Amino acid sequence: MQQRVIGGVAVSAIGLGGMPMSIEGRPDRARSIAAIHAALDSGVTFIDTADAYNMLANETGHNESLIAEALRSYGSSTDHVLVATKGGLIRPGDGSWRRDGHPDYLKEAAKASARRLGVEAIGLYQFHRADPTVAYTDSIGALAELLDEGVIRMAGVSNAEIAMIAAANEVLGGRLVSVQNQFSPRFATTYQELRYTVDNGMAFLPWSPLGGISSAGALGARHAVFGEVATAHGVSPQQVALAWELSLSDAVVPIPGASRPESITDSAKAADLSLSADELAALDASVGVTR
Ligand SMILES: NC(=O)c1ccc[n+]([C@@H]2O[C@H](COP(=O)([O-])OP(=O)(O)OC[C@H]3O[C@@H](n4cnc5c(N)ncnc54)[C@H](OP(=O)(O)O)[C@@H]3O)[C@@H](O)[C@H]2O)c1
């Protein structure tokens, strides 16, 4: 598959998001493992997870453990796969998402994630979402310490506005490698953050790149131009959305979620889909993006 770079590490242009395998509506473990193996078969070498991708109480890290198991049980080496996880959110099992950005909490959470992933150092650790009760720079300071201590190899942020991205990079002494924000045809208002991120030499990782778990299937119906371009190429509208995202910058690495092998196999093909300048202009205009 076409390669892109996150902090100097080569990864597949299309990644895999692990959330649908571990939250409400998740499939059984065997189907999730099959989906991760299908991603690897398709050349995916970048997998996004979080310690908060769980559903029930007392199963923090459900998705991290699943990914570790799938990588262990894959038939050949997975040493080249970059697994990115996140800390700073907690799912207590009642359906809610709570925030904890205290530095001491984040440092312990990262060490617990490393244990679950079965690695000495986490490839990419991302601060999940700002905690309004803690100064943002204090939370990011924990990531700086984790880098210095070798608990994590690279640091990223998620759900960050431009001022937060700039502040995080400052606290990290220029070592911020990625920003993971929501971005899709359905949610394109973060294009300015995408631009700022890539213009400053970092990777931008669109989350819910197909519009989110419950909307992804209807992408072609909700966004007619994407549906029309898909029909013209004989591919899925989801592939068109991912190819359009890839076209915005070489530093964009979408992470479509999947709980079925067929979904990620189809999404991975977006890396080989070329769209014409006219098609890209029509897609841009349909969602209000000006390059
Ligand atoms: N940082 C954050 O705050 C944050 C928030 C949300 C998500 N994320 C990350 O971003 C990842 C992606 O977001 P998401 O999972 O919420 O939404 P998404 O990627 O927009 O949509 C996921 C859904 O799309 C379906 N799908 C995937 N490829 C498809 C294809 N080619 N054709 C048809 N359907 C397809 C999958 O269906 P099946 O389940 O049937 O396979 C899956 O449930 C997450 O998994 C997570 O890693 C991060």
The ligand as an ORCA input file, in Angstrom:
! r2SCAN-3c Opt
* xyz 0 1
  N      -9.836     10.729     19.113
  C     -11.129     10.629     19.288
  O     -11.735     11.319     20.110
  C     -11.880      9.630     18.461
  C     -13.287      9.652     18.424
  C     -13.936      8.712     17.606
  C     -13.187      7.809     16.872
  N     -11.816      7.797     16.952
  C     -10.987      6.847     16.189
  O     -11.323      6.944     14.812
  C     -11.682      5.663     14.337
  C     -12.699      5.771     13.227
  O     -13.864      6.412     13.694
  P     -15.255      5.642     13.876
  O     -14.993      4.212     13.992
  O     -15.969      6.352     14.959
  O     -16.060      6.017     12.558
  P     -15.848      5.782     10.975
  O     -14.485      5.305     10.704
  O     -16.293      7.018     10.333
  O     -16.919      4.660     10.683
  C     -16.731      3.373     11.176
  C     -17.727      2.441     10.573
  O     -17.614      2.483      9.186
  C     -17.918      1.233      8.652
  N     -17.040      1.071      7.489
  C     -15.698      1.130      7.482
  N     -15.210      0.997      6.238
  C     -16.289      0.832      5.437
  C     -16.445      0.639      4.048
  N     -15.384      0.621      3.245
  N     -17.708      0.524      3.553
  C     -18.776      0.578      4.382
  N     -18.699      0.756      5.718
  C     -17.454      0.893      6.237
  C     -17.578      0.207      9.702
  O     -18.586     -0.773      9.703
  P     -18.455     -2.206     10.384
  O     -18.386     -1.944     11.861
  O     -19.678     -2.901      9.962
  O     -17.181     -2.829      9.903
  C     -17.473      1.011     10.982
  O     -18.377      0.658     11.985
  C     -12.199      4.946     15.581
  O     -12.258      3.557     15.388
  C     -11.207      5.402     16.589
  O      -9.998      4.656     16.450
  C     -11.162      8.710     17.729
*
